[in-house]
Each structure stands twice: as structure tokens, then as C-alpha cells.
């Protein structure tokens, strides 16, 4: 084939590449999957950032995709890489792969940096692949990149920095950088809402516990993550928040609002305690906090502390509201 582009919709959640990749391939029938999951948030100590607990196993647990991993030869030729990738796409597989961002977006990254990217299509005549990632100032978008450059970006990724605390040194320990995730969308799978799973996720968040027994050790979970996050704005800890941290907390609250709205509209719960209204206000608090943080990045340093104080105050009040709202929601889920 000369051109083949797999379907990509607007992602429901996209703070990190894997969320955008999976949710952009989902359709309306798959929405309950995101409501059943994405309730627990965690702080990954090696990555030094907040993620959803579902992050590292998302391809495996997602019912509407068929996935497997393939170990690509890091020394494959440019032609071999292009033919292998186009063959997978022609078989209906999206490709989740590490690429060196300094080659893909040199205007942003001047140093070698290995980061995950989704390849969803190609055009042989233009000699391009279609790549999706948080390329647009954190927004999940699709761009076109030359096939040869993409092949080199894969080859360089194994020896590029990963920006983890346990940094990549090009050794076999980091051979995962040559492993690519392949997944195909399954039209025939219908996902139903699972009230018990939702309740367990909320309990895990409230109790700051792992919801998944296979999760990582030495990791902060749930409400303790919120304390770490909020405390970073008031000087209670030495964590330095980034824009992505503000956005993932916003997406966490946005999903809870949408989750409750879905349950109420489908008459799965009675919203006698106005959990929906409370969830909406909590979501708005985090949207305002995110926007205030973005504003702070354009201000002189001596004005940032005032913005941080506003963020801290708003989020502390919002956190109290959230704890009460989730406890009320649990009574309605049982």
C-alpha cells in the first residue's frame, strides 16, 4: 500500500503518551472502561512524576484492544525498520515505540531524549510516518515526520537519556527501549460499567493504598499524592511541580466528574448527596489551579510565590471537598 492511516479520535485523557494513544483509538462503546479504571493516582519515584495506577499495564488490561510486544533489532537498517513498521500498520496494529525526541522535535529537545510515541500511519509517496505524542506544548497531537528520521530516532533511543532518576546508560538493562508495543482495536468487544471496580478504586484512593496487587513498591498512592502535590505549592516539601502534574490532577478530577455524570444519567446511582455538583466544582478548582500555574511561568520570580499561595489555598479547600464527596459517593455505589 502507498498510504495507510489508522483511525485516531480525540483522546479522553492524555497527560502521558500511553493514555492519549489508547483513548484516541477508543470509541463511544469503550467509555465505561475509562470510568471503571483511572480512579487511583500514584507518584512514581523513579520517574519523579504523578501517573494513573493503570499506566504501566494499560495495554494489557484494556479489553477493546489486542496487544503484544515485539523486540525490534536496534541495529536494523533504515529500510528494515520502515518495512517492518508499515507491515504492522497494514495488519491493523498501532505501534507504541521509543524514539529519540531530539531527532523528532529538535526545536524543543537539543539533547538526546528517549520518549514513547505512537505511530498510526504512513504515506510512502511523501515518505512520512504519522506520529502522535504530547508534541504541542503538552497537547496530544499527530505530526508528520520523515520515515528515515523516524528510523534513526528509534536506533538512537537506546542510548538516549530517559530523564528517569535511574538513568539510561545504554546497557542491556534498558533493552526495553527496543521493545515496541503493538495493539489492534477490537470492534466486537463491548465494555460494561463495573460498580465494584469503581468503588474499590475510590477506596484505594481514600486510603492511599495500592489498588492493584501487582503495583510498584516504594510508591505514594491516592490521597497522599494529593498531599504531596498540594504541599509543593506551600513549601511543605521539596517536590517541584511541573505543568504535567497540574494537568494529570485536573484529568483525574475531570474523569471523576464524567464518571459520576454517566452513572447518574444512566440511573445507576441516585445523586441524593449532589456528588455530581461537588465533582464539577472540584474539577473547576483544578482547572483554575492549572491555569494559574501556567500564568506563573510567565511572571517574574518575585511574583510566583503569590500565585503559588493562591493555588495552595484553592487546592487545600478542594481536597477537603473531594474527600467528603468520595465518601458520599461510596454510600451511593453500594
C-alpha positions as CSV (number, residue, x, y, z in Angstrom):
1,X,0.0,0.0,0.0
2,X,1.1,3.6,-0.7
3,X,-0.8,5.1,2.2
4,X,-2.5,3.7,5.3
5,X,-3.6,5.8,8.3
6,X,-5.4,4.1,11.3
7,X,-8.2,5.9,13.0
8,X,-7.4,8.4,15.6
9,X,-10.1,10.3,17.6
10,X,-9.9,13.0,20.3
11,X,-8.3,11.4,23.4
12,X,-10.4,11.3,26.6
13,X,-7.3,11.5,28.8
14,X,-3.8,12.4,27.5
15,X,-1.4,13.7,30.2
16,X,1.0,10.9,29.2
17,X,1.5,9.3,25.8
18,X,0.0,5.9,26.6
19,X,-3.3,7.5,27.8
20,X,-3.6,9.6,24.7
21,X,-2.7,6.6,22.5
22,X,-5.3,4.2,24.0
23,X,-8.1,6.8,24.4
24,X,-7.6,8.2,20.9
25,X,-8.3,4.7,19.5
26,X,-11.3,4.2,21.7
27,X,-14.9,4.8,20.5
28,X,-18.1,5.6,22.4
29,X,-18.7,2.0,23.3
30,X,-15.4,1.9,25.2
31,X,-16.1,4.8,27.5
32,X,-17.1,2.6,30.5
33,X,-13.6,1.2,30.6
34,X,-12.2,4.6,31.5
35,X,-14.8,5.0,34.2
36,X,-14.1,1.6,35.6
37,X,-10.4,2.5,35.9
38,X,-8.4,5.7,36.2
39,X,-9.6,6.3,39.8
40,X,-6.2,5.8,41.5
41,X,-3.3,8.2,41.1
42,X,0.2,7.4,42.2
43,X,3.7,9.1,42.4
44,X,6.3,7.1,40.6
45,X,9.6,7.7,42.4
46,X,11.9,6.8,39.5
47,X,10.1,8.9,37.0
48,X,9.6,11.7,39.6
49,X,6.0,12.4,38.5
50,X,2.4,11.5,39.0
51,X,0.7,8.9,36.9
52,X,-2.5,6.9,37.0
53,X,-2.0,3.5,38.6
54,X,-3.2,1.9,35.3
55,X,-0.2,3.4,33.4
56,X,2.3,0.6,33.0
57,X,-0.2,-2.2,32.3
58,X,-2.7,-0.2,30.2
59,X,-2.2,-2.2,27.0
60,X,-2.6,-5.5,28.9
61,X,-5.8,-4.6,30.8
62,X,-7.6,-2.7,28.1
63,X,-10.4,-5.1,26.8
64,X,-11.1,-3.4,23.5
65,X,-7.5,-3.8,22.1
66,X,-5.4,-6.9,21.3
67,X,-1.8,-6.2,22.2
68,X,1.6,-7.8,22.3
69,X,5.3,-6.8,22.5
70,X,7.9,-7.2,19.8
71,X,11.6,-6.8,20.3
72,X,12.9,-4.8,17.4
73,X,16.6,-5.1,16.4
74,X,18.2,-1.8,17.4
75,X,20.8,-2.4,14.7
76,X,18.2,-2.9,11.9
77,X,18.7,-0.9,8.8
78,X,16.6,2.1,7.8
79,X,14.8,0.0,5.1
80,X,14.2,-2.9,7.5
81,X,12.6,-0.6,10.1
82,X,10.4,1.1,7.6
83,X,9.2,-2.2,6.1
84,X,8.5,-3.7,9.5
85,X,6.5,-0.7,10.7
86,X,4.5,-0.4,7.5
87,X,3.8,-4.1,7.6
88,X,2.4,-3.9,11.2
89,X,0.2,-0.9,10.3
90,X,-1.1,-2.8,7.2
91,X,-2.1,-5.6,9.6
92,X,-4.1,-3.0,11.7
93,X,-1.7,-2.5,14.5
94,X,-0.9,0.8,16.2
95,X,2.8,1.0,17.2
96,X,3.8,2.3,20.6
97,X,7.6,2.9,20.4
98,X,10.5,4.7,22.0
99,X,12.0,7.4,19.8
100,X,14.8,10.0,20.4
101,X,12.9,13.2,20.6
102,X,16.0,15.3,19.7
103,X,15.5,14.0,16.1
104,X,11.7,14.2,16.0
105,X,11.4,17.6,17.6
106,X,14.9,19.2,17.6
107,X,13.3,22.6,18.1
108,X,12.3,21.5,21.6
109,X,14.9,18.9,22.6
110,X,18.5,19.6,21.9
111,X,19.8,16.7,23.9
112,X,19.1,13.0,23.1
113,X,15.9,12.0,24.9
114,X,14.1,8.7,24.6
115,X,10.3,9.0,24.8
116,X,7.3,7.0,23.9
117,X,5.4,7.8,20.7
118,X,2.5,6.3,18.8
119,X,2.9,5.5,15.1
120,X,-0.6,5.3,13.5
121,X,0.0,5.6,9.8
122,X,2.3,6.2,6.8
123,X,2.5,7.7,3.4
124,X,5.1,6.2,1.1
125,X,4.8,8.9,-1.6
126,X,5.6,11.6,1.0
127,X,8.0,9.2,2.8
128,X,6.4,10.0,6.2
129,X,5.1,8.4,9.3
130,X,2.2,9.8,11.3
131,X,3.4,10.2,14.9
132,X,1.3,11.1,18.0
133,X,2.6,12.4,21.3
134,X,2.3,15.5,23.6
135,X,4.2,17.5,21.0
136,X,2.2,20.7,21.1
137,X,3.2,22.2,24.5
138,X,1.9,19.2,26.3
139,X,-1.1,18.7,24.0
140,X,-1.5,15.3,22.4
141,X,-1.3,15.8,18.6
142,X,-0.4,14.0,15.5
143,X,2.5,15.2,13.3
144,X,4.2,14.0,10.1
145,X,7.9,13.0,10.2
146,X,10.2,11.7,7.5
147,X,10.5,7.9,7.6
148,X,14.3,7.9,7.6
149,X,14.4,10.4,10.5
150,X,12.0,8.2,12.4
151,X,14.1,5.1,11.8
152,X,17.2,6.9,13.1
153,X,15.2,8.2,16.1
154,X,14.4,4.6,17.0
155,X,18.1,3.5,16.6
156,X,19.3,6.3,18.8
157,X,16.7,5.9,21.5
158,X,18.5,3.0,23.3
159,X,21.5,5.3,24.0
160,X,19.4,8.4,24.8
161,X,18.5,9.7,28.2
162,X,15.2,8.7,29.6
163,X,15.0,11.5,32.2
164,X,14.4,8.9,35.0
165,X,16.3,9.1,38.3
166,X,17.7,5.7,37.4
167,X,19.2,7.0,34.2
168,X,19.7,5.1,30.9
169,X,23.3,4.2,30.3
170,X,22.9,2.2,27.1
171,X,23.3,-1.2,28.9
172,X,21.2,-4.3,28.4
173,X,19.2,-3.2,31.5
174,X,17.5,-0.7,29.2
175,X,16.7,-3.1,26.4
176,X,13.0,-2.2,26.9
177,X,13.8,0.8,24.8
178,X,13.9,-1.6,21.8
179,X,10.6,-3.3,22.7
180,X,7.6,-1.9,20.8
181,X,4.0,-2.3,21.9
182,X,1.6,-3.4,19.1
183,X,-2.1,-3.2,19.5
184,X,-5.2,-3.6,17.4
185,X,-8.6,-2.2,18.0
186,X,-11.4,-4.8,18.6
187,X,-14.7,-3.6,17.2
188,X,-16.6,-6.6,18.6
189,X,-15.8,-6.0,22.3
190,X,-18.4,-4.2,24.4
191,X,-17.3,-2.8,27.7
192,X,-19.8,-2.6,30.6
193,X,-19.7,-0.5,33.7
194,X,-18.4,-2.2,36.8
195,X,-19.6,-0.6,40.0
196,X,-17.5,-2.8,42.3
197,X,-14.3,-1.9,40.5
198,X,-15.1,1.8,40.7
199,X,-15.8,1.5,44.4
200,X,-12.6,-0.4,45.0
201,X,-10.6,2.3,43.2
202,X,-12.2,5.1,45.2
203,X,-11.5,3.2,48.5
204,X,-7.9,2.8,47.4
205,X,-7.6,6.5,46.7
206,X,-9.1,7.5,50.0
207,X,-6.9,5.0,51.9
208,X,-3.7,5.8,49.9
209,X,-3.3,2.1,49.1
210,X,-2.3,0.2,46.0
211,X,-5.5,-0.9,44.2
212,X,-3.5,-3.3,42.1
213,X,-1.6,-6.0,43.9
214,X,1.0,-6.1,41.1
215,X,1.8,-2.4,41.6
216,X,5.1,-0.9,42.4
217,X,6.6,-0.8,45.9
218,X,8.1,2.4,47.5
219,X,5.4,4.4,45.8
220,X,3.0,7.1,47.1
221,X,-0.7,6.4,46.3
222,X,-4.0,8.2,46.4
223,X,-4.8,10.9,48.9
224,X,-1.2,11.0,50.0
225,X,-0.3,12.0,46.4
226,X,-2.7,15.0,46.7
227,X,-1.0,16.0,50.0
228,X,2.4,15.8,48.3
229,X,1.2,17.8,45.3
230,X,-0.6,20.5,47.2
231,X,2.3,20.8,49.7
232,X,4.7,21.6,46.9
233,X,3.0,24.9,46.5
234,X,3.2,25.9,50.2
235,X,6.8,24.8,50.8
236,X,5.8,21.7,52.9
237,X,8.1,19.5,50.7
238,X,10.8,19.8,48.1
239,X,8.8,18.5,45.2
240,X,8.9,20.9,42.2
241,X,5.6,20.8,40.3
242,X,5.5,20.8,36.5
243,X,2.7,21.6,34.2
244,X,2.0,17.9,33.5
245,X,1.4,17.4,37.3
246,X,-1.3,20.1,37.3
247,X,-2.8,18.5,34.2
248,X,-2.9,15.0,35.4
249,X,-4.7,16.1,38.6
250,X,-7.1,18.0,36.5
251,X,-7.7,15.0,34.3
252,X,-8.2,12.9,37.5
253,X,-11.0,15.2,38.7
254,X,-12.4,15.6,35.1
255,X,-12.8,11.8,34.8
256,X,-14.5,11.6,38.2
257,X,-17.0,14.3,37.2
258,X,-17.7,12.5,33.9
259,X,-17.9,9.1,35.7
260,X,-20.5,10.4,38.2
261,X,-22.4,12.1,35.4
262,X,-22.5,8.8,33.5
263,X,-23.8,6.9,36.5
264,X,-26.4,9.4,37.3
265,X,-27.7,9.8,33.7
266,X,-27.9,6.1,33.2
267,X,-29.8,5.8,36.6
268,X,-27.1,3.6,38.1
269,X,-27.0,5.8,41.2
270,X,-29.3,8.3,42.8
271,X,-27.4,11.6,43.3
272,X,-29.1,12.3,46.6
273,X,-26.0,13.9,48.1
274,X,-25.2,16.1,45.0
275,X,-21.9,14.3,44.3
276,X,-22.2,15.4,40.7
277,X,-22.3,19.1,41.6
278,X,-19.4,18.7,44.1
279,X,-17.3,16.8,41.5
280,X,-17.9,19.6,39.0
281,X,-16.7,22.2,41.4
282,X,-13.6,20.2,42.3
283,X,-12.9,19.8,38.6
284,X,-13.2,23.6,38.1
285,X,-10.9,24.2,41.1
286,X,-8.2,22.1,39.4
287,X,-8.7,23.8,36.1
288,X,-8.2,27.2,37.7
289,X,-5.1,25.9,39.5
290,X,-3.7,24.6,36.3
291,X,-4.3,27.9,34.5
292,X,-2.8,29.9,37.4
293,X,0.3,27.7,37.3
294,X,0.7,28.3,33.5
295,X,0.3,32.0,34.2
296,X,3.1,31.8,36.9
297,X,5.5,30.6,34.2
298,X,5.4,33.9,32.5
299,X,5.8,36.0,35.6
300,X,9.0,37.3,37.3
301,X,10.2,35.0,40.1
302,X,9.2,37.5,42.9
303,X,5.5,37.3,41.8
304,X,5.4,33.5,41.6
305,X,5.0,33.0,45.4
306,X,1.7,34.9,45.4
307,X,0.4,32.7,42.6
308,X,1.5,29.5,44.4
309,X,-0.2,30.7,47.6
310,X,-3.5,31.1,45.6
311,X,-3.1,27.6,44.1
312,X,-2.3,26.1,47.5
313,X,-5.3,27.7,49.2
314,X,-7.7,26.7,46.4
315,X,-6.4,23.1,46.3
316,X,-6.5,22.6,50.0
317,X,-10.2,23.6,50.1
318,X,-10.9,21.4,47.1
319,X,-9.1,18.4,48.6
320,X,-11.4,18.6,51.7
321,X,-14.4,18.8,49.4
322,X,-13.2,15.8,47.4
323,X,-12.7,13.6,50.5
324,X,-16.3,14.3,51.6
325,X,-17.7,13.9,48.1
326,X,-16.0,10.5,47.6
327,X,-17.2,9.2,50.9
328,X,-20.7,10.2,50.0
329,X,-20.3,8.6,46.6
330,X,-19.3,5.3,48.1
331,X,-22.6,5.1,50.0
332,X,-24.4,5.5,46.7
333,X,-22.3,2.9,45.0
334,X,-23.2,0.2,47.5
